[in-house]
Amino acid sequence: MEWDNGEGDYPNVNDCYEENNATLDESSDDEVFINRNCLVILAMMLKNINKYVDKGLMENNEQKDDARRILLHNLMTSNEQPDGSEIPPLIQSSSRFYPYFKDCVGALDGTHIRVKVSDEDAPRYRGRKDWPTTNVLAACSFDLKFTYILSGWEGTASDSRIVKNALSRRDKLLIPHGKYYLVDSGFMLKRGLITPYRGIRYHLKEYSRCGPTNAKELFNLRHASLRNAIERAFGVLKKRFPIIASGTEPHYEINIRTDIILACCILHNFLMGVDPDERLISEVDHELSVNYDNEVSCNERQDDDWSQGNMIRDNIANVMWSDYNNN
């Protein structure tokens, strides 16, 4: 995972991690256990961060650096980006998805989180919302754990623009050869980013009364069923940590805000492993079933990369439709 303010390559968490490599790489099992306890402390801090600061529990830069080092260590030892060597269990165990989506490694999307910026910078951050936001790009696995985070881009930046940067950075979003992420129509179709068919029913709610009637509709239905993992992950993240979901202006400047977003994502991954909270997930699933946003489609450039992505999509759709009619 890495961070960007949307204007080029800046120091990111991986750089910071390398600076602390000497001490962190020699962590014993006991130290890892202590760091997990620190995650619980961070959870309480994030739950009521104002009281944490007011009580003077972090009074100097050394304490702040120690806290950041703990965050970085746990981030770097949390979910790694998928290498494509294994088929996700959710796909392999379902005849709806396997073998059609066997090369899919996860879902990817952006979400807007309110930030505090100067009046001068506000127009660049005021995009789809009435207030300044940062557009956070994230990838997740189908167990709703984040595998990649890129935060700091202005709210006016499109998902396609952000993912283009994510794919070309030094510490980039990795898409294994021959594999792909599922994305919505706000992204450009590529061999590594498979979008739904445009102009075709897509959202799950649209199929509640009438099932798919052709190959493209069936593809979109099953694509949506898998891709909503990222929407569910965002939903659970924001319900667990209202500090990043609030519509009120935050107290902290954007650089601190991105640290808070980072901490929340780390904690989310940890908690999804030890306490998924099915009740919370059910709440998110219910909200997604009754509400959905219409994605803003980007202009597609039909180059060779697009053609390869379209071929992958068509092959999946045609085989899936054939099997659907024969079973």
C-alpha positions in Angstrom: 0.0 0.0 0.0 1.2 3.5 -0.7 0.2 7.1 -0.5 0.2 9.9 -3.1 -1.1 13.5 -3.0 -2.1 13.4 -6.6 0.7 15.5 -8.0 3.5 13.0 -8.6 5.7 10.6 -6.7 6.2 11.7 -3.1 7.6 9.9 -0.1 5.3 7.0 0.7 4.9 4.4 3.4 7.3 1.9 1.7 10.1 4.5 1.7 9.5 5.1 5.4 9.4 1.3 6.0 12.8 0.9 4.3 14.3 3.6 6.6 13.2 1.5 9.6 14.1 -1.8 8.0 17.0 -2.6 10.3 14.9 -2.7 13.5 11.6 -3.9 12.1 12.9 -6.9 10.0 14.4 -8.5 13.1 11.0 -8.6 14.9 10.5 -11.6 17.1 7.2 -13.4 17.6 6.8 -11.6 20.8 7.2 -8.2 19.1 4.6 -9.2 16.5 2.2 -10.1 19.3 2.9 -6.7 21.0 2.2 -5.0 17.7 -1.1 -6.7 17.5 -2.0 -5.3 20.9 -0.9 -1.9 19.6 -3.6 -2.3 16.9 -6.2 -2.6 19.6 -4.8 0.5 21.2 -5.0 2.3 17.9 -8.5 1.1 17.5 -9.5 2.8 20.7 -7.5 5.9 19.7 -9.4 6.2 16.4 -12.7 5.6 18.2 -12.1 8.7 20.3 -9.1 10.4 18.9 -9.9 13.8 20.3 -9.7 12.6 23.9 -6.5 10.7 23.1 -4.8 13.9 22.0 -6.4 16.0 24.7 -5.0 13.8 27.4 -1.5 14.3 26.2 -0.8 10.6 25.6 1.3 11.6 22.6 3.3 14.6 23.6 6.4 14.7 21.4 7.7 13.8 18.0 9.5 10.7 19.2 6.2 9.2 20.4 4.5 10.1 17.1 7.4 8.5 15.2 7.1 5.3 17.3 3.3 5.1 16.6 3.9 5.6 12.9 6.6 2.9 12.8 4.2 0.5 14.4 1.6 1.4 11.8 4.1 0.9 9.0 5.3 -2.5 10.3 1.8 -3.8 10.6 0.8 -2.5 7.2 3.8 -4.2 5.5 3.0 -7.5 7.3 -0.7 -7.4 6.5 -2.3 -8.6 3.3 0.1 -8.6 0.4 -0.9 -7.9 -3.1 -2.0 -11.2 -4.8 0.5 -12.9 -7.0 -2.1 -14.8 -9.0 -0.8 -18.2 -7.9 -4.1 -19.2 -6.2 -7.7 -18.9 -7.3 -9.7 -17.0 -4.7 -11.8 -19.5 -2.7 -15.1 -17.6 -3.3 -14.6 -18.1 -7.1 -13.3 -21.7 -7.0 -16.1 -22.9 -4.8 -19.0 -21.5 -6.9 -20.2 -22.8 -10.3 -21.5 -19.3 -11.0 -17.9 -17.9 -11.0 -15.7 -20.9 -11.8 -14.0 -21.4 -14.1 -15.1 -18.2 -15.8 -13.4 -15.7 -13.4 -10.5 -18.0 -12.4 -8.0 -15.3 -13.4 -9.6 -12.6 -11.3 -7.5 -11.6 -8.3 -9.8 -9.1 -6.6 -12.0 -6.0 -7.0 -10.8 -2.4 -7.3 -12.6 1.0 -6.9 -12.3 4.5 -5.4 -14.1 6.1 -2.5 -14.4 9.7 -1.4 -13.5 10.7 2.2 -13.9 14.3 3.4 -10.7 16.2 4.1 -9.7 19.6 5.4 -7.7 21.8 2.9 -6.9 25.4 2.5 -9.4 27.7 0.7 -6.9 27.9 -2.2 -6.8 24.1 -2.6 -10.5 23.5 -2.0 -11.6 23.7 -5.7 -9.3 20.9 -6.6 -10.6 18.6 -3.9 -14.3 19.5 -4.4 -15.5 16.9 -6.9 -18.6 14.8 -6.7 -19.4 16.1 -3.2 -20.3 19.6 -2.0 -17.2 19.6 0.2 -13.5 18.8 -0.3 -12.7 15.1 -0.5 -9.7 12.8 -1.3 -10.4 10.0 -3.8 -9.0 6.9 -2.2 -8.2 4.1 -4.6 -8.3 0.6 -3.1 -8.1 -3.0 -4.1 -9.5 -5.8 -2.0 -9.7 -9.6 -1.8 -13.1 -11.3 -1.7 -12.8 -11.8 2.1 -13.1 -7.9 2.2 -9.5 -7.3 3.2 -7.6 -4.4 1.5 -4.6 -5.4 -0.5 -3.7 -2.0 -1.9 -4.4 1.6 -0.9 -3.5 4.9 -2.7 -4.8 8.0 -0.9 -4.3 11.7 -1.2 -5.6 12.4 -4.7 -8.0 15.4 -5.1 -11.7 14.7 -5.1 -11.8 16.0 -8.7 -9.5 13.3 -10.0 -11.1 10.5 -11.9 -10.7 6.9 -11.0 -9.0 6.2 -14.4 -6.5 9.0 -13.8 -5.6 7.7 -10.4 -5.3 4.0 -11.5 -3.0 5.1 -14.3 -0.7 6.6 -11.7 -1.0 3.6 -9.5 0.1 1.3 -12.3 3.2 3.4 -13.2 4.5 4.3 -9.8 7.7 2.9 -8.2 5.6 1.2 -5.6 2.7 0.3 -7.9 -0.5 -1.6 -8.0 0.6 -5.1 -9.1 -1.5 -7.0 -11.6 0.1 -10.5 -12.2 0.5 -11.5 -15.8 -2.6 -12.9 -17.3 -4.7 -11.8 -14.3 -7.1 -9.0 -13.7 -9.2 -7.0 -11.3 -12.9 -6.3 -11.6 -13.8 -2.6 -11.8 -16.8 -0.5 -12.6 -17.4 1.6 -15.7 -15.6 4.5 -14.2 -12.4 2.8 -15.3 -11.1 2.1 -18.8 -11.3 -1.5 -20.0 -7.9 -3.1 -20.1 -6.5 -6.6 -20.0 -5.8 -6.2 -16.3 -9.0 -4.2 -15.5 -12.2 -5.8 -16.6 -15.3 -3.5 -16.7 -18.9 -4.5 -17.2 -20.6 -4.0 -20.6 -21.9 -0.5 -21.0 -25.5 0.3 -21.7 -26.5 -3.1 -20.2 -28.2 -3.8 -16.9 -25.6 -4.0 -14.3 -26.6 -3.5 -10.6 -27.9 -6.5 -8.7 -31.1 -4.7 -7.9 -31.9 -4.4 -11.6 -32.0 -8.2 -11.9 -34.4 -8.8 -8.9 -37.5 -9.0 -11.1 -36.1 -10.4 -14.4 -33.0 -12.5 -14.8 -30.4 -12.1 -17.6 -31.7 -12.5 -21.1 -28.3 -12.6 -23.0 -24.6 -13.2 -22.6 -23.8 -9.6 -21.8 -26.5 -9.4 -19.1 -25.3 -12.6 -17.5 -21.8 -11.4 -17.5 -22.8 -8.0 -15.9 -24.8 -9.8 -13.2 -22.0 -12.1 -12.1 -19.4 -9.3 -12.5 -21.5 -7.1 -10.2 -21.9 -10.0 -7.7 -18.1 -10.3 -7.4 -17.1 -6.7 -7.8 -19.3 -5.5 -5.0 -16.7 -7.0 -2.6 -14.9 -3.6 -2.8 -18.1 -1.7 -2.0 -18.8 -4.0 0.9 -15.2 -3.5 2.2 -15.6 0.3 2.0 -19.0 0.0 3.7 -17.6 -2.1 6.6 -14.6 0.2 6.9 -16.7 3.3 7.3 -19.1 1.7 9.7 -16.3 0.5 11.9 -14.6 3.9 11.8 -17.0 6.8 11.7 -14.1 9.2 11.9 -13.5 8.7 8.1 -17.2 8.4 7.2 -18.5 11.7 8.7 -19.8 14.4 6.5 -18.6 17.1 8.9 -15.3 18.9 8.3 -12.5 17.0 10.0 -10.3 18.7 12.6 -7.1 17.5 10.9 -5.1 18.7 7.9 -5.0 16.3 4.9 -1.6 14.8 5.7 -2.9 13.7 9.2 -6.1 12.6 7.6 -4.3 10.3 5.2 -2.5 8.7 8.2 -5.9 8.2 9.9 -7.2 6.5 6.7 -4.1 4.3 6.6 -4.6 3.3 10.3 -8.2 2.5 9.7 -7.4 0.2 6.8 -4.8 -1.6 8.8 -7.2 -2.1 11.6 -10.0 -3.2 9.3 -7.8 -6.0 7.8 -6.8 -7.1 11.3 -10.4 -7.1 12.5 -11.7 -8.9 9.4 -9.3 -11.7 10.4 -10.2 -12.0 14.1 -13.7 -10.4 14.3 -15.4 -10.0 11.0 -18.7 -8.9 12.7 -21.3 -10.6 10.5 -24.0 -8.2 11.9 -22.1 -5.2 10.5 -21.5 -7.0 7.2 -25.2 -7.7 7.0 -26.1 -4.1 7.6 -23.8 -3.1 4.7 -25.2 -5.7 2.4 -28.7 -4.5 3.1 -27.8 -0.9 2.4 -26.1 -1.9 -0.9 -29.2 -3.9 -1.9 -31.5 -0.9 -1.7 -29.1 2.0 -2.6 -26.6 2.2 -5.4 -24.9 5.1 -7.2 -24.8 5.4 -10.9 -21.1 5.3 -11.9 -19.8 8.0 -14.1 -18.4 6.2 -17.2 -15.1 7.3 -18.6 -14.3 7.8 -22.3 -12.7 4.6 -23.6 -9.7 4.7 -25.8 -9.9 1.5 -28.0 -6.3 0.7 -28.2 -4.6 -2.7 -28.1 -4.9 -2.9 -24.4 -8.6 -2.3 -24.7 -8.9 -4.9 -27.4 -7.3 -7.5 -25.2 -9.5 -6.7 -22.3 -12.6 -6.8 -24.5 -11.5 -10.2 -25.8 -11.2 -11.5 -22.2 -14.6 -10.2 -21.4 -16.3 -11.6 -24.5 -14.7 -15.0 -24.0 -16.0 -15.2 -20.4 -19.5 -14.0 -21.4 -19.9 -16.4 -24.3 -18.7 -19.5 -22.4 -20.7 -18.6 -19.4 -23.9 -18.0 -21.5 -23.5 -21.3 -23.2 -23.2 -23.2 -19.9 -26.1 -21.2 -18.5 -28.4 -22.3 -21.3 -27.2 -26.0 -21.2 -27.6 -26.5 -17.5 
